[in-house]
Amino acid sequence: MEILQAVCQLVVGLGILNVWLLRFNKATPYRGRQAGNLKEEFAAYGLPKWAIYVVGAVKLPAAVALLVGLAIPALVVPAASVLAVLMLGAIIMHFKVQDAGQKFLPASLVLLLCLVIIFI
């Protein structure tokens, strides 16, 4: 079970960092509506411009905490819990704009992995 939790931590932590640091300004098939980057995606959801900075300021440290949690386990459940709440919010936003099912996939998988991390 420890190995499963560690793999989930790596996948979620590195995945979040990838999206927010490497793919921030890139289009993907999973962005809400027809957004070409994260800023456009947040705008498509009707969120204020500052929301992206607040979400990033919470999401990035939580992702790093999951990775650091491999050495400091006390960080893992709080970080995974924060990310689970954010992924639930992302799923709600996809519903709000009536996105196609495939656009829900990353947030749904990350939510599932966070729940695995929390409950192992």
Secondary structure by P-SEA (a helix, b strand, c coil): caaaaaaaaaaaaaaaaaaacccccccccccccccccaaaaaaaaccccaaaaaaaaaaaaaaaaaaaccccccccaaaaaaaaaaaaaaaaaaaaaccccccaaaaaaaaaaaaaaaac
